[in-house]
Amino acid sequence: MIQGIKISITPEILRAGGPVAVEATVLGDADEVKRLIASLPEYNYSEVIPRSGDNVFRLNTTVPWEAPSGTFTLDVAAVGEKWNTLYKTTVDISIE
């Protein structure tokens, strides 16, 4: 059973066109997690965060150049074999 997802985003303040690293650690039994999906629903954006260890998922990407500045809520969902949501959490991100 999943007890939570710990999210770390680097750098703390993002810039359009700049790099971003997302690390997510699944707390509890991560065996049932088939994929971790990060999304910004208001922008119809989602991306799979690849597994890089037993309970750790990492994604290195670039903030789109057209990303507006502001604070946004990033949804992170642990998804099971049948695309069922096992756990969902949110984190606020800031773009300058």
C-alpha positions in Angstrom: 0.0 0.0 0.0 1.3 3.5 -0.9 1.4 5.9 2.0 2.5 9.0 0.0 4.8 10.4 -2.7 7.6 12.8 -1.7 8.3 15.3 -4.5 11.5 17.3 -5.0 11.8 19.8 -7.8 15.1 21.5 -8.8 15.6 24.5 -9.2 13.1 25.8 -6.7 12.1 28.6 -9.1 11.8 27.6 -12.7 12.4 29.7 -15.8 10.8 29.3 -19.3 13.3 27.4 -21.5 15.3 26.3 -18.4 16.0 22.9 -17.0 14.0 21.2 -14.4 14.6 18.0 -12.5 11.8 16.1 -10.7 12.5 13.4 -8.2 9.6 11.5 -6.7 9.9 8.9 -4.0 7.0 6.5 -3.4 6.5 5.9 0.3 5.3 2.3 1.0 5.0 -0.6 -1.5 6.0 0.8 -4.9 5.8 -2.6 -6.6 2.2 -2.0 -7.6 3.1 1.3 -9.3 3.5 0.8 -13.0 4.0 4.5 -13.9 4.1 7.9 -12.2 2.5 10.7 -14.1 3.1 14.4 -13.6 0.4 16.8 -15.1 -0.7 20.4 -15.3 -4.4 19.9 -16.1 -5.1 23.5 -16.9 -2.5 23.3 -19.7 -3.4 19.8 -20.9 0.2 18.7 -20.1 1.3 15.4 -18.8 4.5 13.4 -18.7 5.6 10.0 -17.4 8.3 10.2 -14.7 10.5 7.2 -15.4 11.4 4.7 -12.6 15.1 4.9 -11.6 15.1 2.7 -8.6 12.8 0.6 -6.4 10.8 3.5 -5.0 12.4 6.4 -6.9 11.3 8.0 -10.1 13.3 10.8 -11.9 12.6 13.1 -14.8 15.0 15.7 -16.3 13.3 18.0 -18.8 13.0 21.6 -20.0 10.3 24.1 -19.1 8.6 25.0 -22.3 9.6 28.4 -23.7 6.0 29.4 -23.9 5.3 28.7 -20.3 3.7 31.7 -18.5 5.1 33.0 -15.3 3.3 32.4 -12.1 2.5 29.6 -9.5 0.9 26.4 -10.7 -0.2 23.2 -9.2 1.5 20.1 -10.5 -0.4 16.8 -10.0 1.6 13.6 -9.5 -0.3 10.4 -9.7 0.9 6.8 -9.1 -0.9 4.6 -11.6 -1.4 0.8 -11.5 -1.5 -1.9 -14.1 -5.1 -1.1 -15.2 -4.5 2.7 -15.3 -6.1 3.0 -11.9 -4.9 5.8 -9.7 -3.3 4.3 -6.6 -2.3 7.6 -5.0 -2.3 11.3 -6.0 -0.5 14.3 -4.6 0.1 17.9 -5.6 2.9 20.4 -5.4 3.1 24.0 -6.2 5.7 25.1 -8.8 6.8 28.7 -9.6 7.9 29.9 -13.0 9.6 33.3 -13.3 
